[in-house]
Amino acid sequence: MTLSLQEMSDRFEIQDLLVGYCYAVDDKDFDGLDQFFTEDAVIDYSEMVGVKGSLSEIKQFLHASLGPIPMSQHAVMTTQYIFAGDTAETRTVCQNPMVVPGDDGALQTIFFGLWYIHTFRRTAQGWRIASLYEKKCYNHNLPDYVKAMTA
């Protein structure tokens, strides 16, 4: 498979968006997410934690749900790309360990495995995320209160 210079550049720019999104969430820089998404973006976490909404709604959700969590670390890898003009669709593997209070109050590490399904749109500012869907694969070691959220 031979890629054009433009497609290679597009792939790097999109990969930077994927990584930037992960770092912003892990760093709890929820306002920093604005630079990665289109204004009309739809973010769908319904399969993982039952929430879907606009960027503004999701930022409020992330602040409330991840604010108290001491540590998380998104790791993205193995992205597939499909380009169609000024849009692109990707499917990316994500592993997300998090340190959370367990049912007994002691900190424990939980694990989520998922696929990020993105639609990207080329804008005047470069590529941006137009939609994000989290497709559930697995979870491990969840305390009861987290199991209730992900059921």
N, C-alpha and C positions, 0 to 999 in steps of 0.2 A: 504494500500500500504506500503510495507516494502522496504526501501532503503538500499543499501549497504553503508558501510563506505566510499568507493571510490566515489559513486555517491553523497553522502552528501558533501564530500570534494569538488568535482567538482562543485556542485551547489554554494557553498560558494565562490569559486574562481571566477566563472562566475559572481555572484552577485557583487563581489568587482570590476570587470571590468566595469559592468554597472554603478555602482555608481562613480567609478573613472573617467569614461568618462564624466559623467554629471558635476562633480566638476571641471574637467579641462576646459570644455566649459564655465561654469559659472564664473570661475576665470580668463578666457581668457588666460589660460596657453596652448596655442595651440601646442607648441612644446612638452608639456607633454603628448599629445595624442599618441606619438610614442610608449610609453610603453604598450599601450592597443591593438594595431592593428598589424596584420601580415604585412610584407613588401608589399605584393601584394593585400592588402585589397581594396575592392570597397565600397564606401560610397554613398548611393543614397538618396538624399534629394529631388528628382525631384517632388514627389507628394506634398511636403510641400512648397518648394521655388524654384523649377525648376533647381536644380543643382545635378550633379552626377559626381564622379571622384575618383581619387586615393587619398590616405591620404595627399600627398603633395598639390594636387589641392584643396582639401577640407580645409586644414589648411589656405591656402591663402584666400579662400572664407570666412571662419569664421573670420579671422582677419579683412577683409574689411567690412563685414556685421555686425558683433557683436562688433567690436572695439568701435564704437561710442555709443553703447547702454549702459546706466549707470548700469542697473541691470537686471539679469535674474536668474531664479531658476528652474532647472529641478527637478522634483520629479518622481521617478520610483517606481512602485509597481506591484503586482500581475503578476509575471512571470510564464509562462508555459515553461517546458523544454522537449525536445526530444533528447535523446542521441543515437548515433550510433558509437560505438567505440571511435575514437579520434576526432569526430566532435559532435557538439551539435547545435540544433536550439532552439531559444527562441522567445517568443512573450511577450512583456512587456508593460504595460500601462505607459504612461508618460504624466504628466501635466506640462506645461511650461509657467508660467506667466513671462512677461517681462515689464520693464518700458522703454518707448520709447518717443521721442518727438512726440506730436500729430500734426495734421494738422495746428493747431494754434501756434505751438512751445512750448506749455506747456507740461510738462511730463504727461503721462497717462499710465495706466497698461492695457496690452493686454494679452490675454490668448490663448494658443494652447493646444489642446488635441490630442494625437497621440498614435500609437503603434510603438514600436521599434521591428523590426523583425531582429534578428541577426543570423548569422552563426558563430560559434566559432570553432577553431581548436586547438588541443593540440599540443604544440611545445616543444622544448627542454627547453624553458624558462617558460613553463606552458601554460595555456589556453590563447588564443589571439583572438581578433575579426577579422574574415576573411571577413565578409560583414555586412553592416548595411543598412537597408532600413527603412525609416520613412513612415508609413502608416497614412494618414490624417484621423482624426475623426472630429474635430471641431476647430473653432477659434471664438474669440469674441473681440469686441471693437477695431478693427484694423483701424489705420489711412489710408487714401487713398493710400499713397505711399507703405505701407505694403500690402494692398489689391492687388495692382498691382503685387507685387512679388509673391503672393500666388495664383493668379488666374490661 
